[in-house]
């Protein structure tokens, strides 16, 4: 049987080149096996209902005279150690733009944040998720500077596009130039820049680049990464006269990364970040055993917004009922908000173009921003909402109490927590932040609206103020997370069954992999009281009792039906009692 690593290399580079590359990759693998020790276990075996991931910048919390990573560790240890077990620190490397995603040096911690010992200190209390931003590097990176000097081997580390190349089919995630002219020691060159002129795409057709990147991933494992997020991974392989997105070579590179990690550190998970329509997104599971173990569930944020805007969970429920995993070894990375905006592309085909436009208009009416992408016919389509998620749920032109704002927001978060998968919670969601409009005004960048950096002492004061929005959000949210972590029915690979009880209620049964435990999750997306009656299974006690995990309240069935009244934006997580 042929070595799968050699098979991947042959697919990418042909048999002859693969035979030369293979020994070099084996040497890298052997080096890290010696460093890390013999691998044990499987990545998926460490997933459980106790997994919840907080997404944060390294300097999200600040204090005078302290390194931001030290402050962050101190704050998180004080506040979330009992409800979150994993921290995704967004790129913490030296960078030149895009708030960290234009990396200058993959192997250094940004001195403005701290150093590797600070990362290790956070690892003492939490598992860690690192970013692998490998589609591109900063124009200020040593690699690109050597390219500009036309030094070998770096002259082939980037994609030089000849005049007249056929690029009209290339998918553009943003309305920015695809190519950037750069003056090098060998003359002017047009280089590929998918995202910005400061983010120069790497040339994975050059195997030297692939080996450098794999070595970097294993370095991250050595530094404590238990999950590796592959940023913008859908674009990493380029071929003229194609869309240059989701190409077969892209999938093969991820499969090669998976094969290498399975050999060196099988406990480490690959998480793909592909902000694309749902069917394209889930292709990164591969066959369920050979590619990413987790995929960002990008359709969930816009569909959840749609549900609350319409007071109806029907579209969300129909979509969720079709969520099928290719194996028990993979799971969704469920999220509602992140450091970026709310992507609309993943909702296309699930809601109408009119609905997409309506969401965009509503966000603008709330003071938020909408980013547009130019289509091939010259028209523009909204592709991202730039607004805090808590504000995106509000009613335009309506003065609302903190109670209604927080309950609606927590109901949306409960939907995300109830779905099968691992929850990824953005810092500003957990801590009840509103949109940071000043950040947009100061920087001119729409995405800054949900990237505010906070002072630790002020943040703690607001959390301790029972009248504040932060307090109304954080403590009930932390309680939900604690109850979820204690209930095996929320295991990320357990079963889920979407049921119909009322158009305004997102309802599902969650069951543990063994099916010994089950929870009925009910979330009311409407601002009105909803009366429902849930039909119990035939094998259920017709007069069984249920307890709400969140409130402790008890409910009784009557002849195989469970009558319930759910308040506006109410949440019930009901476990059979006894």
Residue, then its C-alpha position, 0 to 999 in steps of 0.5 A: x500500500x502506497x504511503x498516503x504522504x507520497x500519494x499526496x505529493x505525487x498528486x501535487x507535483x508529479x511522480x518525479x518531483x515527489x520522489x525528491x520532495x518526499x525524503x525532505x518531508x520525512x526528515x521534517x516529520x522525524x525531527x518533530x516526532x523526536x521533539x514531541x515524542x511518540x504520538x498517542x490518541x486521536x484528535x477526535x477523542x479529545x472532543x467533548x461537551x466540555x469544549x468551548x472556544x473563546x476567540x480573542x486578540x492577544x491585546x483585547x484586555x489591557x492594563x497599564x505597565x503589563x504585557x497584553x498577553x499577561x493581562x489577558x491571561x489574568x483576566x480570563x483566569x478570573x472570569x471564564x476558567x469554569x466555563x471555557x476550556x480553550x482560547x483561540x488567540x488571533x494571530x499574535x505574530x509581528x504584522x504590518x496590517x489587517x490587525x494581525x493577518x498580514x504576518x511578518x514572521x510566523x515564528x515570533x510573538x509580537x513583542x508588543x504583546x509579549x513572548x512565547x513564555x506568555x503563550x505557555x502561561x496561558x496554556x497552563x490554564x487553557x488549551x490553545x488554538x493558533x492561526x496558520x495564515x498561510x495563503x499570504x505573508x506581509x510585504x514586509x516579511x523577510x521572504x518577500x524582501x528577499x523576493x524583491x531583491x530577487x534572491x534564490x530560492x525566494x524568487x519562486x516563493x510568490x506568484x509572478x503573473x505574466x502579462x496577458x494571463x487569463x484571470x477573468x474566472x478568478x473568484x474575488x472575495x473583495x472588490x480589490x485588485x487581484x495583482x500588485x506591481x512590485x519593482x524587484x532587482x529583476x524588474x517590475x513584477x505583477x504578483x498575486x494579492x488576493x486580499x490586499x497589496x500588503x498581503x502577498x500570496x504564497x506560491x504552493x506550486x513551489x514545494x519549498x513553500x509547502x515544506x516551509x508551511x508544514x514545518x511551521x504547523x509542526x512548530x506551532x504544535x511544539x509551542x502548544x497548539x491543540x487546534x490549528x485554524x487554516x485561515x482563508x485556506x480555500x484560495x491557496x492554489x492558483x491556476x490560470x483559467x480557473x476560479x482559483x478557489x476550492x481547487x483539487x490541489x487545495x484539498x490535497x494540501x489540507x489532506x497532506x497536512x492532516x496526514x502529517x499531523x496524524x503521524x506526529x500529533x494526532x491529538x491536534x485538530x485542523x479547523x478550516x476557515x472558508x467563508x463560502x456557501x454551505x455546500x462548498x464549505x462542508x467539502x473541507x470535511x473531505x470523506x470525514x476522515x482525511x481532511x479537516x476535523x472541524x469546519x466553521x459553520x459560516x451559514x449559522x450567523x446570517x441565518x440566525x439573524x434572519x430568524x430573529x429579524x422575521x420572528x420565525x425559525x422556519x428557514x433556520x430549522x429547515x437548514x439545520x435539519x439538513x446538517x449531516x456530518x460525513x463521519x463521527x470523527x468530524x464536527x462543526x465549529x459553530x459561531x455567531x460572531x468573530x473578529x470579522x464581520x457577518x458574512x452573507x455569502x454563506x446564506x446565498x441559496x438558503x435565503x432569497x437575494x431579497x432577504x439578503x438585501x433586507x438584512x443589509x438595509x436593516x443593519x445600515x438602519x442600525x448604524x452598522x456598515x455593509x461591505x460590497x463585492x463587485x460581480x462579473x456583470x458590474x453590479x454589487x452584492x453585499x458580502x459582509x455586515x460590519x456591526x456587533x452581533x448584539x446590535x445586529x439583532x436590535x429593532x431599528x428606531x426602537x428604544x429597547x431595555x437592557x433586559x430585552x436586548x440581553x434576552x434576545x442576544x442570549x437566545x441567539x447564543x443558546x441556538x449556537x450552543x445547542x447545535x451539534x458541534x463545538x461552540x466558538x465564542x467571540x470575546x465581545x459576545x461573551x462579555x456583552x460589547x456593543x458596536x465600537x463606532x469610534x473605532x471605525x471613525x478613527x481607522x476608516x476600517x469597517x471591521x474595527x467596529x467589533x475589535x475594540x480593546x478594553x481596559x481590564x479594570x473598567x471591564x471588571x467594574x462593568x461586569x460587577x455592575x448589575x445594571x450594565x449590559x455586560x453583566x446582563x449578558x456575561x453571567x447568564x452566558x457563563x451559566x449556559x456554558x457551565x450547564x452545557x459542559x456538564x451535560x453529555x447530550x451536548x457532545x459535539x458528535x452526538x445526534x441532533x433531531x430538529x423538530x417542528x413545534x411552532x414557527x417561532x421556536x427553534x427546537x431540537x433534541x440533542x442526544x449523547x453518542x450513547x443515546x443514554x442522555x437527551x435534552x430538548x432545546x427550545x429557543x423562542x426567536x419572537x418577541x411574544x409568548x409562545x404556547x406549544x405542546x411537544x409530542x413525546x416519543x412512544x417509548x417515553x413515559x407518558x407522564x414523565x417530568x422534565x427539568x430545565x437545566x438553566x432555571x431548575x424549573x420542573x415541567x410535567x408531561x400529560x398523556x405523552x404531550x409536554x405543554x409549555x409556555x415560552x416567554x419572549x426570547x425565552x430558552x428552555x433546555x429540558x432534560x428528562x428527570x429521573 
